[in-house]
Amino acid sequence: MNNNVNQGSKLDPAQLQSSAIDLLRFPLAIMVIFIHMNPNVINLLEADFGLLSTQGFYNVIGILLSHVLTHIAVPTFFLISGFLFFVNFQEWSWEGYKKKMSSRVKTLLIPYVFWNVVPFLLMVIAMFAGVMLNGHPIEKVQTFVSENGWHIFYDCNEWGTSRIDWLGHNQRMTGPYDLPLWFLRDLIVVTIFTPVIYYAIKKLGICIIGLLFIAYISRIWTLLPGFHITAFFFFSTGAYLALNKMNIVQFSNRYKLLFLPACFVLLVAATIFDGANTIIGQNIYPFYIFAGVFSAFYIASVFITKWNVRPNKLLVSSCFFIYAFHGVSIPVIGSPLSFTRYLLHKIIPGSSGIEEFVCYLASPFITAYLCVLALKIFRHLFPKLTLYFSGNK
């Protein structure tokens, strides 16, 4: 055990930060799948059953894992992306910006186009097959294509319309055809705006982060697809840390006595009020997310330094693929996540709360395993092509 501790402590701050980032990637991908489990749960304050009953326990765990705890995943990805964009880009250069953007075309834009176009076309082909083989009305195909069209790239999906900002205005979230890739859509947009972010940080310093934080917690921000405040706030926060030569892990460790207790208290409160699904919860939720993101870096660093836990290269390189593949609908089987849930419910007998609970906890991990397995097969069969839809990993 002592040897492990010594090995973990040998890492310099930059190496520890890099390892912490990589170690977080796979757990964050699992968190995203838990978010998309969409368990059938009820606000704890409105539930008419005991919290210690089977249904009550499932309800609490469902809210905790799908509505609150796991929601640090996407903001953490945004913060990491902002940090990595600027960590070796201290002085502005348009030539350097072009190189960065050229790299992002391979790692962001091409995979984004692929994951929205290919599943959409497969669905259209499947619908045409239904017309030819089963006599389905062709009008359904025409409607499907016309209603989606170019919207598959930015806002053919919509949710969260019941949420409001501090001014009482209704909010909404939008996403492309491959819904989880709303993150990638917003990352592409915020990356284009990096010249503005750079000069804003250089001129206004911490003040611009403060203004974005106010916009983040108040939700007073534009509703344009691709411009979500979560992307701009956390990406800019990562950029601020990088441009000021601050190490994320060292920052998280320095303020751990603030972040960790705040994260725990706010996690409990946000769970009671069902995350962003209630008015009170919507005002607790962003504070939890902020504290949770930096708590995650501290916890990752502890796993590395105390127990010598190291990121697995295969899992790290599979995270983008898991993120893009797990929720996208494929003809015949649906999405990998829905297919996994269907199989588990067929394999596990009964229809009790215990069965539902086991399926709920197991589905994300089995789905991730199937995604990693699929990626390994694709890499073996189509090594060059696979780079285009796996984020060049």
MARVOKE-937955 format. One record per residue (C-alpha): residue in three letters; x, y, z. Coordinates in nm, 2 decimals, padded with zeros to 4 digits. Layout:
N
     r        X        Y        Z
   ALA        X        Y        Z
...
//
This chain:
393
     r        X        Y        Z
   MET    00.00    00.00    00.00
   ASN    00.28    00.24    00.09
   ASN    00.44    00.17   -00.25
   ASN    00.12    00.27   -00.42
   VAL    00.11    00.59   -00.22
   ASN    00.47    00.67   -00.31
   GLN    00.40    00.61   -00.68
   GLY    00.10    00.83   -00.68
   SER    00.29    01.11   -00.50
   LYS    00.57    01.11   -00.75
   LEU    00.35    01.28   -01.01
   ASP    00.43    01.65   -01.06
   PRO    00.12    01.89   -01.05
   ALA    00.09    01.89   -01.44
   GLN    00.10    01.51   -01.45
   LEU   -00.15    01.48   -01.17
   GLN   -00.38    01.72   -01.34
   SER   -00.36    01.53   -01.67
   SER   -00.42    01.20   -01.49
   ALA   -00.72    01.34   -01.30
   ILE   -00.87    01.46   -01.63
   ASP   -00.83    01.12   -01.79
   LEU   -00.95    00.94   -01.48
   LEU   -01.27    01.14   -01.48
   ARG   -01.36    01.09   -01.84
   PHE   -01.51    00.74   -01.81
   PRO   -01.71    00.79   -01.49
   LEU   -01.85    01.11   -01.65
   ALA   -01.95    00.91   -01.96
   ILE   -02.13    00.66   -01.72
   MET   -02.30    00.96   -01.56
   VAL   -02.43    01.08   -01.89
   ILE   -02.60    00.74   -01.95
   PHE   -02.76    00.76   -01.60
   ILE   -02.90    01.10   -01.69
   HIS   -03.06    00.94   -02.00
   MET   -03.22    00.66   -01.80
   ASN   -03.52    00.88   -01.73
   PRO   -03.65    00.68   -01.43
   ASN   -04.01    00.71   -01.34
   VAL   -03.97    00.90   -01.02
   ILE   -04.17    01.16   -00.82
   ASN   -04.07    01.47   -00.63
   LEU   -03.99    01.36   -00.27
   LEU   -04.21    01.62   -00.12
   GLU   -04.51    01.50   -00.33
   ALA   -04.45    01.13   -00.29
   ASP   -04.73    00.94   -00.12
   PHE   -04.52    00.64   -00.02
   GLY   -04.26    00.58    00.25
   LEU   -03.90    00.67    00.16
   LEU   -03.79    00.34    00.32
   SER   -04.01    00.13    00.11
   THR   -03.88   -00.04   -00.21
   GLN   -04.06    00.22   -00.42
   GLY   -03.93    00.50   -00.20
   PHE   -03.57    00.38   -00.21
   TYR   -03.59    00.35   -00.59
   ASN   -03.74    00.70   -00.61
   VAL   -03.46    00.85   -00.40
   ILE   -03.18    00.67   -00.59
   GLY   -03.35    00.76   -00.93
   ILE   -03.36    01.13   -00.85
   LEU   -03.01    01.13   -00.70
   LEU   -02.84    00.95   -00.99
   SER   -03.04    01.07   -01.29
   HIS   -03.16    01.42   -01.18
   VAL   -02.88    01.56   -00.96
   LEU   -02.55    01.38   -00.89
   THR   -02.46    01.29   -01.25
   HIS   -02.54    01.64   -01.39
   ILE   -02.19    01.75   -01.32
   ALA   -02.08    01.55   -01.62
   VAL   -02.14    01.79   -01.91
   PRO   -02.02    02.10   -01.72
   THR   -01.70    01.92   -01.63
   PHE   -01.65    01.83   -01.99
   PHE   -01.70    02.19   -02.09
   LEU   -01.45    02.31   -01.82
   ILE   -01.19    02.06   -01.94
   SER   -01.24    02.16   -02.30
   GLY   -01.19    02.53   -02.22
   PHE   -00.88    02.46   -02.01
   LEU   -00.72    02.23   -02.28
   PHE   -00.79    02.49   -02.55
   PHE   -00.59    02.76   -02.38
   VAL   -00.34    02.57   -02.16
   ASN   -00.07    02.60   -02.43
   PHE   -00.21    02.91   -02.59
   GLN   -00.12    03.19   -02.35
   GLU   -00.07    03.46   -02.60
   TRP   -00.32    03.52   -02.88
   SER   -00.22    03.43   -03.23
   TRP   -00.46    03.40   -03.53
   GLU   -00.22    03.14   -03.67
   GLY   -00.25    02.94   -03.35
   TYR   -00.62    02.99   -03.36
   LYS   -00.64    02.84   -03.71
   LYS   -00.44    02.54   -03.60
   LYS   -00.67    02.49   -03.30
   MET   -00.98    02.51   -03.52
   SER   -00.83    02.28   -03.78
   SER   -00.77    02.02   -03.50
   ARG   -01.13    02.07   -03.38
   VAL   -01.27    02.00   -03.73
   LYS   -01.13    01.65   -03.69
   THR   -01.22    01.60   -03.33
   LEU   -01.56    01.79   -03.31
   LEU   -01.72    01.89   -03.64
   ILE   -01.67    01.57   -03.85
   PRO   -01.78    01.34   -03.57
   TYR   -02.08    01.57   -03.50
   VAL   -02.19    01.56   -03.87
   PHE   -02.14    01.19   -03.89
   TRP   -02.34    01.10   -03.58
   ASN   -02.64    01.31   -03.69
   VAL   -02.64    01.24   -04.06
   VAL   -02.58    00.86   -04.06
   PRO   -02.84    00.75   -03.80
   PHE   -03.10    00.99   -03.96
   LEU   -03.03    00.84   -04.31
   LEU   -03.05    00.49   -04.17
   MET   -03.39    00.57   -04.02
   VAL   -03.51    00.71   -04.35
   ILE   -03.39    00.40   -04.54
   ALA   -03.57    00.18   -04.28
   MET   -03.89    00.38   -04.33
   PHE   -03.86    00.34   -04.71
   ALA   -03.81   -00.03   -04.66
   GLY   -04.14   -00.03   -04.46
   VAL   -04.31    00.14   -04.75
   MET   -04.17   -00.11   -05.01
   LEU   -04.21   -00.43   -04.81
   ASN   -04.51   -00.36   -04.58
   GLY   -04.71   -00.10   -04.77
   HIS   -04.66    00.17   -04.51
   PRO   -04.78    00.52   -04.63
   ILE   -04.50    00.71   -04.79
   GLU   -04.64    01.03   -04.64
   LYS   -04.49    00.93   -04.30
   VAL   -04.14    00.93   -04.46
   GLN   -04.20    01.27   -04.62
   THR   -04.33    01.41   -04.30
   PHE   -04.03    01.27   -04.11
   VAL   -03.78    01.42   -04.35
   SER   -03.96    01.76   -04.39
   GLU   -04.01    01.81   -04.01
   ASN   -03.64    01.73   -03.93
   GLY   -03.45    01.85   -04.24
   TRP   -03.16    02.07   -04.14
   HIS   -03.29    02.08   -03.78
   ILE   -03.11    01.75   -03.73
   PHE   -02.79    01.95   -03.68
   TYR   -02.92    02.18   -03.41
   ASP   -03.28    02.17   -03.27
   CYS   -03.50    01.88   -03.38
   ASN   -03.53    01.78   -03.01
   GLU   -03.66    02.00   -02.73
   TRP   -03.71    01.95   -02.36
   GLY   -03.71    02.14   -02.03
   THR   -03.98    02.39   -02.14
   SER   -04.13    02.40   -01.79
   ARG   -03.82    02.56   -01.64
   ILE   -03.81    02.93   -01.58
   ASP   -03.54    03.20   -01.52
   TRP   -03.53    03.45   -01.24
   LEU   -03.75    03.68   -01.45
   GLY   -04.02    03.41   -01.48
   HIS   -03.96    03.35   -01.85
   ASN   -03.99    02.99   -01.98
   GLN   -03.67    02.81   -02.07
   ARG   -03.60    02.53   -02.31
   MET   -03.32    02.30   -02.41
   THR   -03.27    02.19   -02.77
   GLY   -03.06    01.92   -02.93
   PRO   -02.97    01.76   -03.26
   TYR   -03.09    01.43   -03.40
   ASP   -02.83    01.25   -03.18
   LEU   -02.97    01.42   -02.87
   PRO   -02.67    01.38   -02.63
   LEU   -02.46    01.57   -02.88
   TRP   -02.62    01.90   -02.79
   PHE   -02.30    01.91   -02.58
   LEU   -02.08    01.88   -02.89
   ARG   -02.30    02.14   -03.08
   ASP   -02.25    02.39   -02.80
   LEU   -01.88    02.31   -02.77
   ILE   -01.83    02.38   -03.15
   VAL   -02.01    02.71   -03.11
   VAL   -01.82    02.82   -02.80
   THR   -01.49    02.71   -02.96
   ILE   -01.57    02.95   -03.25
   PHE   -01.61    03.23   -03.00
   THR   -01.27    03.16   -02.83
   PRO   -01.13    03.49   -02.96
   VAL   -01.40    03.68   -02.78
   ILE   -01.36    03.47   -02.46
   TYR   -00.98    03.52   -02.47
   TYR   -01.00    03.90   -02.50
   ALA   -01.28    03.92   -02.24
   ILE   -01.07    03.73   -01.99
   LYS   -00.76    03.94   -02.06
   LYS   -00.95    04.27   -02.03
   LEU   -01.21    04.19   -01.76
   GLY   -01.04    03.91   -01.57
   ILE   -01.24    03.74   -01.30
   CYS   -01.53    03.99   -01.36
   ILE   -01.63    03.82   -01.68
   ILE   -01.65    03.48   -01.50
   GLY   -01.85    03.65   -01.23
   LEU   -02.10    03.79   -01.49
   LEU   -02.13    03.45   -01.66
   PHE   -02.18    03.29   -01.32
   ILE   -02.47    03.52   -01.25
   ALA   -02.62    03.44   -01.59
   TYR   -02.57    03.07   -01.51
   ILE   -02.75    03.07   -01.18
   SER   -03.02    03.31   -01.29
   ARG   -03.07    03.14   -01.63
   ILE   -03.11    03.48   -01.79
   TRP   -02.94    03.41   -02.12
   THR   -03.02    03.36   -02.49
   LEU   -03.22    03.05   -02.59
   LEU   -03.05    03.03   -02.93
   PRO   -02.95    02.67   -03.01
   GLY   -02.58    02.62   -02.95
   PHE   -02.54    02.91   -02.71
   HIS   -02.64    02.75   -02.38
   ILE   -02.50    02.93   -02.07
   THR   -02.36    02.61   -01.93
   ALA   -02.12    02.59   -02.22
   PHE   -02.01    02.95   -02.21
   PHE   -01.98    02.96   -01.83
   PHE   -01.78    02.64   -01.77
   PHE   -01.57    02.66   -02.09
   SER   -01.48    03.02   -02.00
   THR   -01.40    02.91   -01.64
   GLY   -01.16    02.65   -01.77
   ALA   -01.01    02.91   -02.01
   TYR   -00.96    03.15   -01.72
   LEU   -00.78    02.89   -01.52
   ALA   -00.55    02.80   -01.81
   LEU   -00.48    03.16   -01.91
   ASN   -00.39    03.24   -01.55
   LYS   -00.16    02.93   -01.53
   MET   -00.37    02.78   -01.26
   ASN   -00.38    02.40   -01.21
   ILE   -00.73    02.26   -01.18
   VAL   -00.64    02.00   -00.93
   GLN   -00.43    02.24   -00.72
   PHE   -00.72    02.49   -00.73
   SER   -00.97    02.22   -00.62
   ASN   -00.74    02.10   -00.34
   ARG   -00.68    02.46   -00.22
   TYR   -01.06    02.52   -00.18
   LYS   -01.16    02.16   -00.09
   LEU   -01.30    02.27    00.25
   LEU   -01.53    02.50    00.06
   PHE   -01.62    02.28   -00.23
   LEU   -01.67    01.94   -00.06
   PRO   -01.91    02.05    00.23
   ALA   -02.10    02.27   -00.01
   CYS   -02.13    01.99   -00.26
   PHE   -02.26    01.75   -00.01
   VAL   -02.52    01.99    00.15
   LEU   -02.64    02.11   -00.19
   LEU   -02.65    01.76   -00.33
   VAL   -02.89    01.66   -00.05
   ALA   -03.10    01.97   -00.09
   ALA   -03.12    01.94   -00.47
   THR   -03.22    01.57   -00.43
   ILE   -03.50    01.67   -00.20
   PHE   -03.63    01.92   -00.45
   ASP   -03.57    01.70   -00.75
   GLY   -03.29    01.89   -00.92
   ALA   -03.39    02.13   -01.19
   ASN   -03.75    01.99   -01.20
   THR   -03.89    02.21   -00.93
   ILE   -03.88    02.59   -00.88
   ILE   -03.67    02.57   -00.56
   GLY   -03.46    02.29   -00.71
   GLN   -03.37    02.50   -01.01
   ASN   -03.22    02.76   -00.78
   ILE   -03.02    02.51   -00.58
   TYR   -02.91    02.30   -00.87
   PRO   -02.65    02.54   -01.03
   PHE   -02.47    02.60   -00.70
   TYR   -02.44    02.22   -00.66
   ILE   -02.31    02.18   -01.01
   PHE   -02.04    02.44   -00.96
   ALA   -01.92    02.29   -00.63
   GLY   -01.96    01.93   -00.77
   VAL   -01.73    01.99   -01.07
   PHE   -01.44    02.10   -00.86
   SER   -01.51    01.83   -00.59
   ALA   -01.48    01.57   -00.87
   PHE   -01.13    01.69   -00.95
   TYR   -01.03    01.67   -00.59
   ILE   -01.18    01.32   -00.55
   ALA   -01.00    01.21   -00.87
   SER   -00.67    01.34   -00.74
   VAL   -00.72    01.15   -00.41
   PHE   -00.78    00.82   -00.60
   ILE   -00.45    00.88   -00.79
   THR   -00.23    01.00   -00.50
   LYS   -00.37    00.78   -00.22
   TRP   -00.46    00.46   -00.40
   ASN   -00.25    00.49   -00.72
   VAL   -00.56    00.45   -00.94
   ARG   -00.47    00.52   -01.31
   PRO   -00.69    00.59   -01.61
   ASN   -00.74    00.29   -01.84
   LYS   -00.64    00.39   -02.20
   LEU   -00.91    00.19   -02.37
   LEU   -01.19    00.34   -02.15
   VAL   -01.05    00.69   -02.19
   SER   -01.03    00.66   -02.57
   SER   -01.39    00.51   -02.58
   CYS   -01.56    00.80   -02.39
   PHE   -01.66    01.00   -02.69
   PHE   -01.79    00.69   -02.87
   ILE   -02.00    00.60   -02.56
   TYR   -02.13    00.95   -02.54
   ALA   -02.23    00.96   -02.91
   PHE   -02.36    00.61   -02.95
   HIS   -02.55    00.51   -02.64
   GLY   -02.86    00.72   -02.70
   VAL   -02.89    00.74   -03.08
   SER   -03.18    00.55   -03.23
   ILE   -03.09    00.27   -03.48
   PRO   -03.34    00.09   -03.70
   VAL   -03.48   -00.24   -03.56
   ILE   -03.30   -00.23   -03.22
   GLY   -03.34    00.13   -03.12
   SER   -03.06    00.29   -02.91
   PRO   -02.80    00.08   -02.73
   LEU   -02.94    00.20   -02.40
   SER   -03.30    00.12   -02.48
   PHE   -03.19   -00.22   -02.62
   THR   -03.00   -00.30   -02.30
   ARG   -03.29   -00.21   -02.09
   TYR   -03.53   -00.42   -02.30
   LEU   -03.30   -00.73   -02.27
   LEU   -03.25   -00.69   -01.89
   HIS   -03.62   -00.67   -01.83
   LYS   -03.66   -00.99   -02.04
   ILE   -03.37   -01.17   -01.86
   ILE   -03.46   -01.07   -01.50
   PRO   -03.79   -01.23   -01.40
   GLY   -04.08   -01.05   -01.24
   SER   -04.20   -00.69   -01.24
   SER   -04.13   -00.58   -00.89
   GLY   -03.96   -00.27   -00.77
   ILE   -03.65   -00.48   -00.70
   GLU   -03.63   -00.59   -01.07
   GLU   -03.68   -00.23   -01.18
   PHE   -03.41   -00.11   -00.94
   VAL   -03.15   -00.38   -01.06
   CYS   -03.22   -00.30   -01.43
   TYR   -03.18    00.07   -01.35
   LEU   -02.84    00.03   -01.19
   ALA   -02.71   -00.22   -01.43
   SER   -02.82   -00.07   -01.77
   PRO   -02.57    00.22   -01.79
   PHE   -02.27   -00.01   -01.72
   ILE   -02.38   -00.28   -01.96
   THR   -02.46   -00.02   -02.22
   ALA   -02.11    00.13   -02.18
   TYR   -01.95   -00.21   -02.20
   LEU   -02.14   -00.28   -02.53
   CYS   -02.03    00.05   -02.67
   VAL   -01.67   -00.02   -02.58
   LEU   -01.70   -00.36   -02.74
   ALA   -01.85   -00.22   -03.06
   LEU   -01.58    00.04   -03.08
   LYS   -01.31   -00.23   -03.05
   ILE   -01.48   -00.43   -03.33
   PHE   -01.50   -00.11   -03.55
   ARG   -01.14   -00.03   -03.49
   HIS   -01.04   -00.38   -03.60
   LEU   -01.25   -00.38   -03.91
   PHE   -01.24   -00.02   -04.02
   PRO   -00.94    00.14   -03.83
   LYS   -00.92    00.46   -04.04
   LEU   -01.30    00.52   -04.07
   THR   -01.34    00.47   -03.70
   LEU   -01.13    00.77   -03.63
   TYR   -01.39    00.99   -03.80
   PHE   -01.67    00.89   -03.56
   SER   -01.47    00.84   -03.24
   GLY   -01.35    01.19   -03.20
   ASN   -01.02    01.10   -03.37
   LYS   -00.94    00.89   -03.06
//
